[in-house]
Amino acid sequence: MIAEQTPASEFCVEPDAAADEWLRRRPGGEPVVIAFSVARCCGGTKLCDVRVRIGVARNARTTYTRIGQVGGRDLLLDSRIAAMMPRRVPITVRGVARRRLELDLSGEDWARLLYA
């Protein structure tokens, strides 16, 4: 589900050359999604994760906010983290055997996003 709760103009999406090339090699119109997940561990510990992926799950109960475009595709952000997300959104490609899109945030930005 896509909801426009945060104006896209508040975010500055900055894909680097590697991210643009990665997306160019994967044609299709599916959006790029910055997804957030929370899991509880054995002692009640809260584990948070933020991932960049292609496409929205058909049974997704989460709402997403369109915050811009990357590689000609809509960039959607999980609405639960919109307030904690830095307004500068750098996207790059990481990984050795399995390269994928990633956020290129500072340690301080990651802390604010995952531990707030």
C-alpha positions in Angstrom: 0.0 0.0 0.0 1.4 3.4 -0.9 0.5 6.5 1.1 1.8 10.0 0.6 2.4 11.1 4.2 5.8 12.7 3.9 6.4 15.1 1.0 9.0 13.7 -1.4 10.6 17.2 -1.6 11.9 16.6 2.0 14.3 13.9 0.7 17.3 14.2 -1.5 17.9 10.8 -3.2 21.5 10.4 -4.3 22.3 7.1 -6.1 25.9 6.8 -7.0 27.2 5.5 -10.4 27.3 1.9 -9.3 23.6 2.0 -8.2 22.6 3.6 -11.5 24.4 0.9 -13.4 23.0 -1.9 -11.2 19.4 -0.7 -11.8 20.1 -0.2 -15.6 21.0 -3.9 -15.8 17.7 -4.9 -14.3 15.0 -3.5 -16.5 11.4 -3.4 -15.2 9.1 -1.0 -13.6 9.0 -2.3 -10.1 9.8 0.4 -7.4 12.9 0.4 -5.3 11.8 0.0 -1.6 13.6 0.9 1.6 12.0 -1.7 3.9 12.0 -1.9 7.7 11.5 -5.0 9.8 11.4 -5.6 13.5 11.8 -9.0 15.2 11.9 -10.0 18.8 14.6 -12.4 20.1 14.6 -14.9 22.9 15.0 -12.4 25.8 12.7 -9.9 24.3 15.5 -8.0 22.5 14.2 -5.9 19.6 16.1 -6.5 16.3 15.6 -3.8 13.7 16.7 -4.1 10.0 16.6 -1.8 7.1 17.1 -3.2 3.5 16.8 -1.8 0.0 15.0 -4.2 -2.4 13.1 -4.2 -5.6 9.4 -4.5 -5.5 6.6 -4.5 -2.9 5.3 -7.8 -1.5 1.7 -8.4 -2.6 0.6 -9.1 0.9 2.4 -6.2 2.5 0.6 -4.6 5.4 3.1 -1.8 5.6 2.4 1.6 4.0 5.1 3.2 1.9 5.8 6.8 1.1 7.1 7.8 -2.3 10.2 9.9 -1.6 11.7 10.3 -5.1 13.1 8.3 -8.0 16.2 6.2 -8.5 17.2 4.8 -11.9 13.9 5.9 -13.4 11.9 3.9 -10.7 9.9 5.2 -7.8 11.7 5.0 -4.5 9.4 4.0 -1.7 10.1 4.3 2.1 8.5 2.3 4.8 6.3 4.9 6.5 7.3 3.6 10.0 10.8 5.0 9.6 10.1 8.2 7.6 10.6 10.5 10.6 13.9 8.9 11.5 15.3 8.7 8.0 18.0 11.2 7.1 16.8 13.7 4.5 19.9 12.9 2.4 19.4 9.3 1.0 22.6 8.0 -0.5 22.2 4.7 -2.4 25.1 2.5 -3.5 25.9 -1.2 -4.4 27.6 -3.5 -1.9 28.4 -7.2 -1.7 31.0 -9.5 -3.1 29.3 -12.6 -4.5 25.8 -11.2 -4.4 25.8 -7.5 -5.1 22.7 -5.5 -4.0 21.5 -2.0 -3.4 22.3 -0.6 0.0 22.0 2.7 1.9 25.3 4.5 2.3 24.6 6.1 5.7 27.0 7.4 8.3 27.2 5.5 11.6 25.3 8.3 13.3 22.5 8.1 10.7 22.3 4.3 11.2 22.1 4.7 15.0 19.3 7.3 14.7 17.4 5.1 12.2 17.8 1.7 14.0 17.9 2.6 17.7 15.5 5.5 18.0 
